[in-house]
């Protein structure tokens, strides 16, 4: 199993939202570059970065500039999502060296358009599925979709999406145990390569996935006790292992 740490950005700072609510935010570090360096030094195979300002459709955010600095600073592949709506957005991020781009709202609201993204960028596209009580939430987790997470995941697999990043919103930022069994049930119809849980609270959560090498457990910094908090990605093959991505390939 590969552990992928996460950095959630709000106005250029590292934060943790309680169950995705922007009104309940904890700022745990003013310097995301320093946090990324710490993750890289600890041996992270990839870093997952989220632009919360983009997800909330807020303008004039410094977060895209921040992720570019992270890519330039650490010799670790960077995965980025939040507010990405156009092909130009993806192209600019890829040109900046981002290894993978995560699409959430677009995948749920415009699945036919997503096909074009997958056709053009192939395995560099991931789909983020954020769910509350099994139902997909979009636009920074503020809009409820009529689509069920299981149905969306099935559709994405059919479109050729290679990586699905699942978040249980009710547990995000709660530092509570991740329901590995629930995640496995929701992904039971998919090939093993697609089963990627999110929302781990600590090392104990890894035990539920430890015998499943296709899984990637995602964590964020817990400012209170320096334990993991959330997020994920990765596919079961050496070619897609983030640790096998060279700096040159990431910066093409």
Residue, then its C-alpha position, 0 to 999 in steps of 0.5 A: x500500500x502507498x501512503x499519499x499525504x495531502x495538502x488542502x489550500x485555502x488562500x495559500x495556507x494549509x488548512x483542514x475543514x470539518x466535514x468540508x464546511x468552509x465555515x469550520x476551518x483550521x489553519x495548521x501551517x502558513x507555509x505549504x512549501x515547507x509542508x510539502x518539503x516535510x512530506x517529501x523528506x519523510x519519503x512520500x511517493x506522491x503529494x495530493x494538493x487540493x485548491x479549496x478556493x477553486x472548489x468554492x469558485x472563488x476568484x483571485x486565489x494564490x493556490x495555483x501559483x502555490x502548487x507550481x512552486x511545490x512542483x518546482x521545489x520537491x522531487x516528488x510527483x504532485x497530484x492537484x484538484x479543485x475548481x478545474x473546469x476546462x481543457x486549458x486548465x488541465x493543459x496549464x497544470x500539466x505544462x507546470x509539471x503536475x503529474x495528475x489532475x483531479x476532476x470532481x464537479x465536472x465529472x459529476x455534472x458533465x460526464x460526456x465532456x469528461x470523455x474529451x479530457x480522458x481522450x486528450x490527457x489519458x492517465x493524467x486524469x483522475x476523478x474525485x468522488x466526494x459523497x455524503x450518505x452515498x450521494x455525490x456532492x459537487x462544487x466544494x461539497x456545497x451542492x447535492x447531486x442526484x447521482x449516487x457515488x457507486x453509479x458515478x464510479x461505474x460510469x467513470x470506469x466505463x469511460x476509461x478513467x484509471x484512478x478514482x479518489x473517493x472521499x467520505x465527507x462525513x469523516x473528512x477532517x474528523x480524525x475518526x476511523x475510516x470505514x474500510x469495509x464500506x469503501x470496499x463494498x462501494x467499489x466491489x463492482x470495479x477491478x481492484x485497480x480502481x479501489x482507492x479509499x480516502x479519509x484515514x485517521x491514523x495508522x490503525x486505518x491502514x490495517x484494513x487495507x494492508x493486505x491489498x497492495x492496489x490501495x493507496x491510503x491518503x493522509x493530511x497533517x493533523x496539527x493537534x497530534x501530528x497524525x494523518x487525516x485524509x485523502x488518496x490515489x494510485x493504480x496496481x501496476x509498476x508503471x502507474x506507481x507514483x514512485x516510478x515517475x521521474x522528475x523529467x517525465x513530470x515536467x514534460 
